[in-house]
Amino acid sequence: MRNRTTAKIFLWALLLGVVTGTVSAQTRPDALVLYRQGQYERAVDVTLEELAVDPRNLDSYTVLGWSLLALGRFEDAREYGEQGLEVSRFDHRLVHIVGEANYRLGNNLDALQYLQNYAALAPRGSLIDEVYYLIGEIHIRLEEFHHADIAITTAVFLDGTRGQWWARLGYAREMAGSPEYAREAYQAALDRNPGLIEAERGLGRVTT
């Protein structure tokens, strides 16, 4: 009789644990949802809590990195991104986070390496157009204007809707000594954003 009572108590405790765990899982905030809602600080808190439980959770590192980038906390984004890459060095999401963080921090050569790695790891990744644009901007910073032309041309091929990207392509081509192609890019920028001052001034320079 005593054994049966003990067994019942154990069974009830087990069931209570399952129910409690289920309720906890249901009520735990979803960091990705918080990030998509623009609640970046809360997403940071949740992902840090997740990482305290599971330091190898790549999804937590990813949402944490995205949130830190959105908050302008680039040093932290780089640091946590690098920690995530110690778990999985080929996770393209974390490679992008570290690359963009370095770009925002002005670490051009490090940023270039990581962003090029992203392009190699995820040639059809959801951020591939932005990655090529950032690569082009780095080449502009380094005054490597032909390389900038190639990278930003790829970016606008992947997403041709952004007037600012076309304007920067025009600038890269202008600095590379290709005024005719620069004029085409500046005009494409104005077609998409008629009030873009950078494109208006660039077009004026290459048509005089």
C-alpha positions, 0 to 999 in steps of 0.5 A: 500500500505504501509503495502504491501511495509513493507511486501516486505521489511521484506520478502527480509530481511528474504531471505537475512538472509537465503542466508547469513547464508547458505553461511556462513555455507558453507564457515565456516572451518570444524574442523574435516577436519582440524584435519584429515589434520593435521592442529591442530592449526587451528582446535583448533581455529575453535573449540574454535570459535564454543564453544564461540557460543555453549558451549554445543557442544560435537563434538567441545569439542571432536575435540578440545581435539584430536587436543590438544593431537596431539599438546602435549598440555596435560594440555589444553586437560584435562581441555577442556575434563573435561569441555565437561564432565560437559555437558555429563559425559558419552561421551566416546570420552571425557572420552578417551581424559581426560584419555590419557591427564592424562596418558601423564601427568603422573597422573597414577591413574586418567588416569587408572580410565578414560581409564577403564571407556572408556572400559566400555562405549565403548567396541567396540570403535574405540580406544579400542585397544589403550586404553587397551595398555595404561592401560597396560603401566600404570600397568607397571609404577605401577609395577603391571605386571600381570595386565599389561600382561592382558591389553596388551594381550587384546590390541594385540588381538584387533590389533596384527600388532604393534611390539612395543606392543608385545615388551611391552607385553614381558617386562610385562611377563618377569617382572611377572616371565614368561620367556617362555611367554615373549619369545613368545611375544618378538619373535612376536615383532621381527616377526613384526618389525625385527629391534626392539632393545627393543625386541632383548634385551628382547629376549636375556635376557629370552633365556640366 
